[in-house]
Amino acid sequence: MKIAIIGIGSVGSAVATAVQKTGLANEIVLFDRDGIRARAAAEDLGHASAFSYDIKITSVSNYRAIRGSEIVIIAAGANQKVGETRTDLLYKNASVITDIIPKVMDNVDSKNVKIIIVTNPLDVMVMLAQKLSKLPSTRVIGTGTMLDSARLKIILSRQLGVSARSINSYVLGEHGDSSVVNWSSVNIGGLTLDDFCKQTKISLPQTTRKTIEHRVRNAAYEIIQGRGATWDGIGAAVADLLHAIIHDEKRILTTSIVDGIGKSAVAMSMPRIIGNKGVLMNLKTKLSTDESNALRKSAKIIRKNFDLL
Ligand code: NAD
């Protein structure tokens, strides 16, 4: 399996490291418009191969060298600086996606390739990439709220004193400030959240739930404040998505793809079944009236930003 990563900054490097550590691919090609950066990353990661899997990692200076890649991950573009929102990156990163996608499409097998979008603002970039690539929407997949869902799981796990692996909880909608915590579908070891709280005598009132929502939405801002950027979480999220695709796992992940037609089409995160053909099925989850309204609002925000381009 050959994988190409476009954009070898903090996120692209973390993705490459995560892929290498899990041995998901036997060949990774790295492209960045800053060729020196890509070459240095390939060299560094190449040395790390001595401690993990025998993976061929090369930097490439033109798009012809990505030929044969079954999956292309786009992690290129500006990241948020302190005080910036993801939407502030809209125009800058739309021009990055507009530059990259046609070059990728000239060099991949359009019948099979899957494109994974990581660049922010995520959902709008998925819409743009799908439009430019003309690929079926099921094969242009944004990591969406996978990371937000992971953050929610970890916060709940600490709050409830139970392993994150026993918690099913989703963040839906925009990977951004209008994301929606889907409290109605939280499931802990087969129990609803309310049943779990009743049995364990843990109190999770509305005020605490609002604080949790705030912490999930603000996690990236806090990390950027302290670290300048976020990369480890998203690196692991991309590796998880790759695992689901490459091993045809049919796992349910909150990913973002274009859904709907014409002016009502929008990309946002919902639980979707993922396999080796990309998104195999979109699922409708249990939503309260408030959650449904918030999701509609989130979709409108994404669509409005896309229409600005
Ligand atoms: P970075 O500045 O460290 O790296 C970006 C890289 O993209 C640079 O190496 C740059 O040279 C390259 N690049 C820019 N334009 C290019 C082009 N046209 N062709 C090829 N390469 C190009 O940024 P980062 O921290 O790695 O973040 C990358 C993107 O990922 C940002 O948009 C950021 O907001 C996003 N991100 C998304 C998530 C998520 O959950 N989806 C999480 C973290 C970061």
Residues whose N, C-alpha, C, O or C-beta is under 5 A from the ligand:
A	BS01	NAD	G7 I8 G9 S10 V11 G12 F31 D32 R33 D34 A75 A76 G77 A78 N79 Q80 V96 D99 V118 T119 N120 L122 T143 G144 L147 A229 T230 I234
